[in-house]
Amino acid sequence: MKIKFWGVRGSVATPLTSDDVERKIFQALEAYKATGLTQGLDPLEWLEREKSVMRNAPAPFTFGGNTSCVEVKLGGKRIVLDMGTGLRPLGNSLFKEMFEKGGLDITFLLSHVHWDHIQGLPFFGPLYINKERGINNSWMFYGGTNWQRTAEVCMAGQMDPPTFPVSWKEIEQITYQMNAESVYDLRHFQVGAVDILAGKLNHPQETYGYRITGVDADGKSKIIAYTTDNEPYDPDDPDPRLLELAENADVWITDCQYSEHTYSGKGNGVSRRGWGHSYPRAIAHTAIQAKAKNVVLFHHDPGSSDAHISTIWVETQELIKRLGGSSRVIAAWEGLEL
């Protein structure tokens, strides 16, 4: 089983600014200087040591700015969870494989169709490779139906003129195979030998979480749960539907967009109640009751600095330990592979 994170932000893409980069460089230099390892090193040696220090740091240099997109390889299938702006670099990484194999077969599971979860599709490079070139690409999309329109109509809508120069109809004409199915009624389905359970979550305009079960190369059953964009009804009493999806998961990828302070709007802040996102206390209680082995915090707020995301990460892990749980917590970053 392999999971790779190509986009981890929520709401809107958040690129690093020049000020961010400058600040990070100075922080890294100060941290390295404090080790006392700079004495007697020429600049090239110093640089190599610095790279080593950063690679072994407990947190990444940056969590990244692309929106939700996770690649899963399990049971001989490639499944892509959501199509945020992280789908663009994922697509670019697949060209070599596509030409070598004569095509790609990808199943896309959509949590919902808010822009931060579909905006990468028009920039997914393999979508534009013409079948007349001998490339037989196959795309299968699963999503809900209670979005005023079907998932397919929603995806096509963002490419309607004049908002995008290539229409959905043009894509349908050049691709080998493209299908879309609803999980609104189709709650339980198969992708090859991989078993998928869909469950409705609590988010404005309907969101779905997924439980993905398959067998790895060693013949062992593996479970991945993906529940982004979900707001707890009661942080101390998890929703049974959420527990069903996350139960005994090897990896539970979940929305933890806010700290509880941000969520509640304490002080002079704006309350985020009703916005459809979660926070550490709710995640901790769900992880313990579901007995999830690894919890991956995801859908980071665009306003959260890397330092703030790290604080949420630490807080969630400490809460789980304090409440008697054993789940390991990770805050997802672009490029993270599990």
C-alpha positions, 0 to 999 in steps of 0.5 A: 500500500502506498499513499502520497499527498500531492495537495494538503490545504483546504479552501484555497491554494496557499503558495509561499511568499518571498517573505515566507521563504526568507524567514524560513532560510534564516530560521534554518541558518540560525538552527544550524548555527546553534549546533556549532557544526559550522566551525572549520567547514568550507561552504560546500561542506556546510551546505551538505550538513545543512541539507542533512539537518533539514531532511532529519527535522521532525517536521517538513520545511513547509507543509505546502500550498496546493489543495486536496489531492491524495494518491493511493495505490492498493490492490493493483489499482490507482485511486485519487482522492479529490482533485484540488490543485495538487492534481496538476503535479500528480498528472505531470508525474504520470506522463512517463508511465502513461507513454510506457504502458500505453495508458492510465487507469485511474479511479477518482473519489470526490468528497464533494465539488467545492472548488478546492476539491476539483480545481486541479482537473482542468490542469491534469495533463494526461486528460488531454492526450488524444486516444488517436496517439495510441494512448488508452486512458480510462477515467472513472469518477465517483461522487454525490448527486445532492449537489443540485447537479450531478458530479459530472455536470459540476466538473464540466461546469468549471470548464464551460466557456468563458471560464476555461479555454477547453470544454468538457465536451472536447475532453470527452472526444479525445479521451478513451474512456470516461465515466461518472457514477453516484455514491448517493445511492451506491454506498458500497462498490468495488474498484477491481479487488478494492472494496469501497464504502462511502458515507455521508459527512457533515459539511455544507452541500453534502460531502462523502467520506470513503473507507478503502479496503484492499490487499497489499503485495504481502497478502495483508488486508489494509484499510484507508479512511478518507474523511475530509471536510467534516464538522463534529456534531459533538466533539466528545461523542463522534458521529457513528457514520464517521466511526464506521468509516474510520474503524480500525483503519491503518491510515485515517486521513481526516480534516483538522482545519482549525485549532479549537480556539479558531473554531470557536472564535474566542477573543476577537475572532470569527466563529467557524461553527457551521463551516464544516471543518474539525479540530483536535479534540474531536479528532482525538476522541474519534481516533480513540473510539475508532482505534485508528492506527495512524491519523493524518491531519489534512485540509490545513487552513489557508491562514495557518502558518507552518508553525500553527499547523505543527501546533495543531499536530502536537496538540492532537497527539498529546490529547490522544495520549492524555485520553489513553489512546495509542494512535500515531498522529502526522500532519500531512505535507506535500510529498509525504509518502506512507 
